[in-house]
Amino acid sequence: MYRRNTLEVLRNLNVPCEALDRRGCIKVEPPLAEAPAEFVGGLRLPDDETGDCRLFTERLAAMAEVLGVTFSYSTELLSLVTDGRAVTSAATSRGLRIADGYVVALGTRSPVALKELGIRLPVHPVKGYSLSIPIVEETMAPVSTLMDQTYKTAITRLGVRIRAGGTAELAGFDTTLRTLRRAALEHSVGQLFPFSGNMQKATFWNGLHPMTPDGPPILGNTPLDRLFLNTGHGTLGWTMACGCGRVLSDIIYGETPEVETAGLNLSRYSR
């Protein structure tokens, strides 16, 4: 289910969308015809797409290397060095690194990197759980991606797997797997796609989302020169990755971004 004003908001922003009844949902996702869940309709965003973020980033890294980008894997950031006005270098496990600019994009660990610089970053870890389920019946698996609004579970098809993800648990940096969370994900998938995958062979895992108090990421300048932020994307890290990268590139090079950034930078938390 969805709020009726959702359609109005999307249409005002020129986002293609359509409200579907039960029959309409089954037309775009035929396996839902076998669903035990008594759903009555849904909201469809025809321009939305699904992809494998790991595959995307691996291929992007390979393309970047061809263009001359150097990646330092297995390198630990020990500290950022400043002269009190600007960041001058980065101390790492492989020595001192000096650059024209420094971007902190460390997810939930971003506040740790900035604490010694006197910068308080309101990014907090929120644990989300996932199931990776092997598909056993192609025709019964989801065609694309669905959001079960009742249980706040995203269900998507990734090749030969079904990925179900959801929940938001406030547990600090604790990554303990809790069986009740798995049961909730299994229930959601079972209610919508009961014959699609092998639950017994599913991989159960979790990750920490870097959340901000108000939702949007923290992007742009900091009180220190040559230090920039790109963090706090919550559950939408890959969704916003390319757009945020473009905006931050414009900021670093002194160009005007195509989107308004006043509500995205760190200064919005200043009193």
C-alpha angles and dihedrals in degrees: 000000000000138000114268092230089060089079091051092050093048094047092049087056091048092244110153109240141149137195113233131197121217092276091050092052091052091049093060094034106031095183088068087076086078095046117125089206113103096224119164103197148321148217117258125202103192095190094055116110137196128217146161107262094196092054090045095052094044092053092043090053090051091051091048091053090054087055091053104267114147119212121200104205123188089025120137121213107225099178146326113248121218140179090215093267105050141011107261103180147345120243109216139171086260096050138272118332120201122194143158091248141008126214121197107210101152101132113216091000094059094097090056092057092051101040095085089051091059094249115133110209116192097213115132133185116248116184120229125186130218141188123205105201124190111233113239099173117037096195092053097050124094117273095216134336131324133182115215099211093190093063098018091238125149114213119190140164116239110180108288093354139074114220118205118183137170152111128092114229124184103213105130111233093334109128097184112148112235119205093214089062091052091050090054092053093046090050093052093050092043092053093053106026106020098163100039109090148015106258092185090064096041120126113232117203144143142212139195117249116209101231130186123209093248101034110246120100124256109249136170139014130012132201087269122074117244091019119111136176133223106165146101097069094147112197093344101069098126093034091061099028100101094040093049090046090055093047093048091048089055091049093049092050094045096249127136112257118230091238131055110263102184091101094045106056129088093253091076087079094054117113 
